[in-house]
Each structure stands twice: as structure tokens, then as C-alpha cells.
Amino acid sequence: MQHSVWILLKQSWIVFEKDFRLEFRTKYALNAIAMFAVITLTAVSFSIGPTRLAPEVLAPLVWIILFFASMAGLSHVFVREEEQQTADTLRLLLPPNAIWLGKWFFNVVLIYGLELIVIPMFFLMMNANLANPAIFFSILFVGSLALASVATIIAAIISLASSRSALFAVLAFPIALPVLIPAINSTKLAFENSIFSDCLSDLQVLFSFTVIIVTASLLLFEFVWQK
């Protein structure tokens, strides 16, 4: 059992490494995500001016920017395989679960990399004060993991569709709602003077949802992938 898991992880690392090298050669997803986030933050910052926004506005704004910025780039992990006609080669060389895990690892790294740029910019441009960093970064960590999980399986489903971009956002939003609602709720607590125990129920929801999505994806991906 341990040997088979180790083999699966090694195979998924091959997929991750391939995508990582290719992304830093083309920078498609990085540019799409960064441009969306920067333009959105700049537009909102100029529109509100020096006004300090309330936590009820800041919290959803963080996750709206993260959601749509990630949706702009995370879908490309499977779409690229179809566009470059390398999907059939992957099907022949590696098992489906290794392919999904490799793509998932890549999306997780990509979304965390996005946040290293976007979150400092958000606080700088929105003039926001963070009352409880422990709540904020805990929710950000688990919520981003859940978003990457949703994006990866939806990207696989729509990779063969003709209107991929529109279809990706339409399918991803309702599935991501169980992520966005508790994430926004606890992020609001982070901007207020709340204690960490106030966000535990939301953290449990996000973690449980991530486990469910990852498990369901591993069970269903072979059906989705083998066209």
C-alpha cells in the first residue's frame, strides 16, 4: 500500500514539474491571474479614494478578487493539454489519479503564489487594518486549497468544450459557494476584534469541503479524463 502511494506521488510530481517548467516558459496563467488582480485592485482603489471600507465590504472584496483572478488562470492546466495535443500522450503514460494530483499540486502552488502578490497589494491599496492575523491567514490557507481543488476538477470537465472560459466560470461559481460563504464570514471576523475560536466552525467547513472535493475528484477523474 505504501509503495503504491509513493509511486503515485512520484508520477504526480512528474506532471507538476512539467507544468511548472512550461508555465515559467510561457507565463500564461501567471500573467492572466496577476493582470486581473492588479487591474481590479487599482480600479477599486481609485473609486473609493481615501475612504476606509468596513469589514463587511473588505471581506467579500478579498474573496471576489481571489476567486475571479484564480478562475482566470487555473483552468489552463487541462485546457493547455488539449490545445497542444498532449492530452493523449498523458493518458498513455500516466494513470488518471497521478495526472489529477499533479495538476492539483500545480494549481495550489499557483494560487498561493498569486496571494503573495495580491494580499500585500490589497492591504496597501485598500488601507485595511487586520485585527486578527491568525484568523485571516488560517482561512486564506484552507480556503485557497479548496478553491484550487474546485478549479482543478472543473478545468478537467470543460477542457473539451468549445467555449471554455465562459463555461468554467459558470460551473465553478456554484460549486465554490460552499468555500466563499464561510471564507467571507471568517475573513470579516479577522478585520474585527474577534478571537480565533470564532472561526473554528468555518475552518472545519472549509477543510471538510476540501477533503470531499479531492476525494470525489480522485474517484471520478478517470471517467472524466478517458474520453
N, C-alpha and C positions, 0 to 999 in steps of 0.2 A: 504493500500500500504506500509506504513512504517513498519507495523507489519510483513508483508511477507518478506520484505527486511531484517529485524532484524533476523527472523527465518533462512533465507538463510545464513546470515553471521555466525550465531551460528553453523549451520550444517557444513559450510566450515571450521570453527575453529576446529571442531572435527576431520576432515580429516587432517588438518595441524598439529594438536597436535599429532595424531597417527604417521604421517610420521616423525615428528621431533624427537619423542621418539625413533622410530625404527632406524632412521639414526644415532643417537648418541649411539645406541647399536651396530650397525654393522659397521658404518663409511664407507660404500661402496662408496657413491658419494663423500664424503669429501676426501677420500684417492685418488680416481681416479682424481679428479679435482686438488688437491694440487700437486700430483706427476707429472702430465702433465705440470703444470705451472712451477714448480721448475726445472724440467729437461730441459724444453725449455729455460727458462731464463739462466740457468747455461751454456747450450751449446752455446747460442748466446753470452753470456758474455765472455766466453773463446775464442770464434772465433774472436771477434773484438778486444780483448785486451783493451788497454787504449784509443783507438780511441773514440772520441766523435761523435756520429751519428747526422746527420742533422734532422731537424723536419720532412722532407719528408720521412724519414726512421723510426723515432721513432713513429710517429702517427699510421701508419698501423701495426707496430710491437705490440703496445699495444693491438689493437683490434683483431689481429690474435691470440695472446696468449689467450685473454679473450674468444674469440669465440670457439676455439677448446678445451680449458680447460672446458668451461661450457658444450659443447656438449658431453664431456667425462662423465659427471655426471648427467646432468639434465634429461636425457631420462629415468633414472631409476625410476622415480616416478610412471609411469604406468607399465613399464616392471616388476617391483617387484611384483605388484598385480597379474600379470599373472603367474609369476614363483612360487609364494607362494600360488596360487589358492585362493586368497582372493577377486578377482575382482567381482565374482558373489555375494558375501556377501555385498559388497559395493553397487552393483546395487539394491539389495533388500532393503537395509536400508536407503539409502540417494538418493535425486534427483540428476540428472546428473550435473546441474549447481553448486550445492554445492560441488560436488566432484572435478569439474574442478577448481573452485575458491580456494579450499583448497590446491590442488596440485600447483596451480599458486603461492599462497602465500608462499608455501614452497620453490619453485624454486627461487622466488625473494629474500627470506632470504638467500638461499644458495649462490646465485651469489654475493650478497653484502658481505657475509662472506668471500667468495673467494677473493674479491677485497681488503679486509682489510689486507690480507697476500700478495697478488701478487703485488699490486700497490707500496707499500713501497719497496719491493724487486726490482721491475723494476727500480725505480729511483736510488736505491743504486748500482745495478749491471750494469746499462746502463750509469751511470754517466750523467744523464739527468738533465737539468735545466728547470724549469717550469716558464715561463714568466707571465702567467695569470692563477692563480689557479681557479678563478671563472668560466672561460670558461671550464677548464678541468673537474672540479667536477660536473658542471651542465650537461655537455654532458655525463659524466660517469654515473650519476644517471639516466637520462632518457634513455640513450642507453642500459643500463643493464636491465632496466624494459622492454624494447622492446625485447631484447634477451630472457629474461625469458618467455615472452608471446609466442614468436615463438616456443621455445623449448617445452613448455607445451603441446600445441596442436599437434605438430609433434610427441611427445612422445606417445600421445594417439592413433594417427593414426597407428604408427608402432608397437605398443605393442603386436599385434598378429602375426607379421611377423616372419619368421624363422631367417633371417639374419638381426637382429635389428640394430646392431651397424653401419654396412655399410650403411644401408638404412636411418638411422637417419641423418647422415652427408650429404648424397646425397640430401635428401629432405629439410633439414634445411638451407643449404647454399644459394640456390637461393631465398628462402623466406626471409632470413636475409640480403640479399644485400641492400634493402632499409634502413636498420639500419646501416650497416657497412660503406656505402659510405658517408652519412652526418656526421657520428660519426668520421670517419678518417679525413674528411675535417676540422671539427671544432677542433679536437684534435691537428692537425697541427698548427692551429691558436693559441692554448694555449701555444705551445712551442715557438711561435714567439711573437713579441711585438704588439699584436692586442688588440683591445678594445672589450668589451663584446657584443656590438651591431652587431659585425661582425658575430657572431654565432647564432643570433636570428632565422634566416630562417632555419638553420639546426635543432635547438631545436624544432621549430614548426613542421618540417617534422617528427622528431622522436616521438614527443608527439602525433601527428595525427595518425601516423602508429600504435603506441601502442594502442590507442583507437579503431582503426579499427580492429586490430587483436583480442583484448579482446572481442569486441562486436561480431565479426564473430565467435569466438570460443564458446561463450555462446549460440549463435544461432544454431551452427552446432554440438556441442559436443554430444548432445543426440543421434543424428544419428550415430556418430562415436562410442559411448560408448555402445549402445544397439545392440550387435552383434546378 
